[in-house]
């Protein structure tokens, strides 16, 4: 359904009854990323709210440059969305950039979050401290900062470079389709430009704010992830003050919700029911 907020209109899938699970996708996906999790969660007695974030898929792409896509803007959208749906407390599940936004949301309203599940992407301080191997894997984040250059490189030869980056993504073609619209690729890249500028990636480590006290956190990393090292996720434990659970998925790439849906569903259901 279409939900009009004060700044943007979002494409949102809401279904089921029971405790709410807010599902947040990353780059360059949409709420379709969660199509295997939604039915399983609904069947287990959870209500799911899966928005397509601003700048992605069928949601609006506001003008205003990178600042319009700062993670704080996404957090604001989500708070307004939850208020419109009369949602007080909720579980949070985030993949890729959705994990970072989920952490930001949990930090703003910690008393409303029942649990936090981080898929692929851990705490920022853990990623920045993960060593040279992680910096090598993060090379594309610097490229994405170059407005115009990154867009031309990714879209060249019918998105050949982006297709290579998305190797292993089960929905690669359907994800690339919306990026052909004017301004769509820039909007999707702006989350990197606003949220992970070069001074954050390669400057002095920022203050490592821990996740809210008592918040149960689960981190899930997959051995076939080409973009993130295990240390970047497992090191998140140092920034968790509440209960911590770590899960390592073998023979799975970066897009865990699509590549290992049954295993992920089992992990989420056991974790959510516990909390």
N, C-alpha and C positions, 0 to 999 in steps of 0.2 A: 504494500500500500504506500501511498504518497503521504508524507507528513511534512507540513509546512512549519518551519521554525522561524524565529525572528530574522535570521540572516540567510538561511538556505532552506531548500526543500530536499528531504532525504527519501530515498527508496528504502523502505523498512519492511521486513517480514516479521510478523508477530503471530505466534500460534501456541496452542496448548493452555493448560491451566495448572496452577500451583506456584511454588516458589520460582522467582524469575531468574533466568540465566541470560546475561547480556553477552553476546558473541561479537567480537570485534576482529575484522579482517585486516590484512596488511597490503603491501604493494605487490602487484598492481590489481588486486582482486576486488570482489564485491561480496555481498552477503551470500552469493551462490557458493562460496567456499565452504559454508556450513551445511550444505544440503544433506549430508549423511548424518550429521549430528542432531539436527532439528527433530527428525522423526523419532530417533532413539530417546532424546531427552523428553519430548512430549509424551511418549509412551510410558516413560518412567515417572510421570507426574510432575514435570517441570513446564513452566511457561517460558518460551524463548523469545527474545527480542534481538533480531539480527539486522542492524542498519548497514547500508552502504554509506561509508563515510564521505564527507564533502570532498569533491574533486575526483571521485571514482565512479565508475559504472553509470547508473542512471540518476545519481544524485547531482545536485547543482554544483557548478564550478564558479564560485564567486571571483570577481576581479579584485585587484589590489596587490598582486604580486605574492611572493612567498609568505609574507606575514599573515595573509588571509588563511594560510594552511598550517600555521603554527600548532603544535600539539595542544596548546591551551585552548585554541578555537574549537578543536575537536572535542575536548573535555566539556566546553560550554555547550556545544550541540547536544552531547549525550545527557547532560544534566537537564536541559530543556526538554529533550525527548522523553526522559524518564518521568519528569513532572507531568507532561501531557498524558502519559499513560497511567498516571497515578501509581507509580512504582516507588516504594520506599526502600526496602532492603533487597539486595540482589547478589547473585554470584557473578563473577567476572571471568571471562575466558578471552584471551587475546592471542593472535598469531602474528608474527613478524611485527610490522609497525603497530598493529592492534595491541600487541603485548606492551609496547612502550606507552601507548595511550591509556591502556587499562591501568598501568602503574600510576600514571598521572592522575587518573580519576580516583583511584583508591587512596591516593595521598590527599586529595581534596575533601573527600567525604568518607573517611575511614570507618565511621560508625555505621554506615549504611551497607558496607560490603561484607558479605558472609564468607566468601573465599575468593582466591585469586589464582587462576591457572594460566601460566605463561608457556606458550608453545614456541619453540625455536629461539626466541629472543629473551634473554635474561635482563638483569639489572644493568643499566648503562655503565655504572662503575665497574662491574664485572667484565663487561665487554671491552672497555678501554684498558683494563688491566690484564687482558688475556694474552698479551705478548705479540711477538712479531708475526706469528702464523695468522692470528686474527686480523692484524693490519693488512697482511697480504690478501686475505679473503675479502677485505672491505674496500678494495681498490675502487670499485664502481661507485662507492659513496662520494668519493672526490670527483669523479667524472660527472656525476649527477649535479654537482654544484655549478657547472659551466652552462649557464643559460644559453640556449640556442645550439651550442656545440653538442650537448648531450642529446637533445631532441633529434638533431640531424643524424647523429651516429646511430641512435637506437632505431630510427624509422627508415634508414637507408636500405635499399634493396628489399622493400616489402617487409620491414622490421626484422631483417636477418639477424642483427646483433641481439635484439630483444628475444627473438626465438631461441637463440643459443643460451641466453641467460635463463630462459624459462624451460630448458630441457628437463624433462621429468615432470613438468606440470601437466596434470591430466586435462586441464581446461585451457591450455595455452591459446588455442585459436579463438575461443570465445572471450578470453581476457583481452587479447590484442584488438579485437573488433571495435570496442568502444573507444580505444585510444586513437582511432583514426579520425575522430571528430575534431574540428578546429579547437585548439586550446586544451584538449583532453590530456595529452601527454605531458604538457607543461604543468597542468594542475596536479597530476599524479606525482610528478617529480618534486613539486614544491614542498611536500612534507619533509623531504630530505634537506632541502635548502633552508627551511625554517627551523627544523628540529635538530639537524646534525651538521651545522656549518663546520668548515675546516678547523676553526680554533677549538671546537669541542673535540673533534676527532683526533687532532694531533697536537693540541696545546697542553698546558698543564692540566692534570686531572681535576675536574670540578669537584666541589664538595659532595661526598657520597652520602646523600640522605637515605637512611634505611627505610624500608617499607614499614607501614604502620604497625605498631606493637599489637601483638595478639592475633594479627591477621594470618589465617592459614594460607600457605602458598605452595603450589605444586609447579615444578619446572619440568618440562618435557623436551628432550633433545633427541635428534635422530642421527644415526651414524652416517647416513648418506647426505647430510646437509653440506652443500658446497660453499655456503656463505658464512657459516658460524661454527666455531670450534666448540668442543664439549666444555672446555674450561670457561668459555664465556657464559655458559648456562650454569654449570655446577658451582662456579664461584659466586653465584647469586646468594648462596647460603649465608655468606658473610654479611649480607645486607638484609636478612630476614630476622625479625625479632620474635615472630610467632612460630607455630609449627611449620616445618619444612619437609616436603616430600620431593624426591628427585626420581624421575623415570627416564630410562634410556631405551629408545626404540631401535632395534637392529633392522638393517635392510630397508630403510625408509629414507626418502629424500626430504627436502625442505618443506614441501607442502603436506604436512602430516595429516590434516583433516581429510584430504582427498586421497592420499597414498596409502594410509593405514587407518581407514575409518573405524573398523571394528575394534581394533586395539585401542584407539583413542577413545572411542565411546565407552569401553569398559573402564578405562582409567578415569574419565570424567565422572561417570556414574558412581564409581566407588568413592571418589574424592568428594563429590557434591553431597552424596547421602551421608557421609561422615560429618559434614559441617552444615 
